Amino acid sequence: MSDFTSEFWHLYVAGLTLISIIACLVLLWVSGTTKVKAHGDNTTGHVWDEDLREMNNPLPKWWVYLFIITVVFGLIYGALYPMFGSIPGKLGWSSTGQYEAEKQRNLEAIAPIYAAFSEMEPEKLAGDPAAMAIGERLFMNYCAQCHGSDARGSRGFPNLTDNDWLWGGDPESIRTTITHGRMGVMPPMAAAVGTAEDVTNLAHYVLSLSGSPHDSVRATLGKPKYAACAACHGPEGLGNTALGAPNLTDNIWLHGWGVDAIVRAVNEGITNVMPAQNMLLTEQQIHVLTAYVWGLSNQPKQ
């Protein structure tokens, strides 16, 4: 990635832009000074479609002047605005600066709306229709891409409506998740479990924890191997919200159900990332969004 953020690309863009402008001037000069040997009828000898002949006339002055004006305009524009790589223009304008200014104006305009909700607890805010209408729009803009428009998620993306939480489902935990993001990591555990047969037996034991169909003989053999998993998922398989370790007893499978899915997880490990949203949302917006997400699987206070 550093190859695309190095100083070279700034110089490349600036140099290419300046060279292009100079090349236009050179082209204009060459076109205006180069003489073509003309025939007696003032043609160049080039003929198209049998009777279309190219005349050996100079470039129209209006075209030359317009060309020069265009080049001068380009140079003036490049001096006023950041056209030459990362060199700032004299006016100090930038697309980033304009975006930030417009964003700030928008935040100032909507601040009174969110101020009405700032003192309300998330559990009570979840029962406010106006707040939840705003929360729904925030969810659609910033969360639905991964969790789905119905918040039911998909493989690898948690369902937010089933009250099953990897990192905790209380409002404060949800707020932390939205604000700072989460990274859940299950390292490859095959070496700690044993042979490929041991991993398969462990998979059957994990299935047995949730009452899923499994081979009871293999599950019995795999139970001792579960010791390698207990540090995160707990001795009873109930998970650990401090680590984001899933509950293995509730028959909710974020990364796929069945022996093959579990074996793959043990052999290859799993990494799941939810990005932090505090760079996109204000504290007040996160407060409303927290209440909305909490309300998806809980009964709000009246």
Secondary structure, DSSP 8 states (H G I E B T S, - for coil): -GGGTSHHHHHHHHHHHHHHHHHHHHHHHHHHH------TTSEEEEEETTTEEEE-----HHHHHHHHHHHHHHHHHHHHTT-STT---TT---HHHHHHHHHHHHHHHHHHHHHTTTTS-HHHHTT-HHHHHHHHHHHHHHTHHHH-TTS--BTTB--SSSS--SS--SHHHHHHHHHH-EEEEE---HHHH-SHHHHHHHHHHHHHHTT-S--HHHHHHHGGGGHHHHHHH-TTS--BTTTTB--SSS---TT--SHHHHHHHHHH-EEEEE---TTTS-HHHHHHHHHHHHHTSS----
